[in-house]
Amino acid sequence: MAHRDHAHPEILVVSLDSTGGWQVAARELAASLQRSGAAVRIAGAGPLPRVRTFALTDFVQARAARRACEDALAVHDPQAIVYCSMTAALLWPRPGAIWLDSIAAENRPGRHGAWQRVLERRRLREAPIVLMMSERSLDPLPHPPADVLVVPSPVQSSAAESGAGDTVGGGRDIAAVAYAGDPEKKRLGTILAAWSRARRGDETLLVAGIDRLEPRDGVELAGRLAPAEYRALLRRARVFVAAPRREDYGIAPLEALADGCMLVSTPAPGPYPALALARRLDPRLVDENLEKAVRTALDDPLPGYAERAAELLAPFSREAVDRTITERVLPALVPGWGSA
């Protein structure tokens, strides 16, 4: 048997890359594992066809993740595997840790999750450890697994990395931004209707994440931006507007908070950690009456909002995540880690 290097254990990260958020998250996790001393390989499922139902979508994605994992295992013999998302783990060829934002018991009700809900309970029992992106990720389970850790996908201000300096105190020439990568899930129509009633004068809402938008007063299309360009947009915005049908993790509103935006959102089901932060920062801005909440943010912002948001986001920083990976995740994944 080949010698196992406990000083630099090899970890295989299996990623679906089914959304932009998961692409970023898987690479952030891999980078954190590497900074903590592991040798990391990513097995990505690649582009997948769009199919009609949630149940079939999950099967296609789970099968692709299995194939990607099998291909990697044919060449490498990692000491541990981390599956990025519950779906990626459903048809696994070898047990591993599961890093998830939510589960089918919550986001696949009724016929949409007929096979996934049964299988995920088995996988959660078999996983050596379950890594939750937020404290509420496993709330729907009456009996969650014993070995569970909270490991957020890292989120922090983009100003330092961009060389833009601190933009918390000013330079905000855009009234509002919305991200609508999936317009139906993000309820873009609700956002646009509320904005048309809420805007005053020449205030403008910029919509990112989509390629087309029907022309309307006070709304401009930002389009699909590279990550650095999108974060630069957030650093110029006063308000980030959200109205999701449900939110599993919600990287976009967290990034908005990290870059100094006030978060205006309707209440929504799902773990949605940014929603809890928004309520702590200014509960007036979490309201089904999105028009009212938008005007409150623009007309009567609470002083120190961005500074308090930065404090609340400390557990989401790369430094905090790295500490959890080093001190708790790697010891659970690799027996003997840290004992040399």
Secondary structure, DSSP 8 states (H G I E B T S, - for coil): -----SSS-EEEEEE---SHHHHHHHHHHHHHHHHTT-EEEEEE-------SSHHHHHHHHHHHHHHHHHHHHTT---SEEEEESHHHHTT-SS--EEEES--HHHHS-GGGGTTHHHHHHHHHHHSS-EEESSTTTTTT-SS--SSEEE-------SHHHHT----TTS---EEEEEE-SSTTTTTHHHHHHHHHHH--TT--EEEES-S-----TTEEEEES--HHHHHHHHHHEEEEEE--S--SS-HHHHHHHHTT-EEEE---SS--HHHHHHHHH-GGGB-S-HHHHHHHHHHS--TTHHHHHHHHTGGGSHHHHHHHIIIIIHHHHSTTTT--
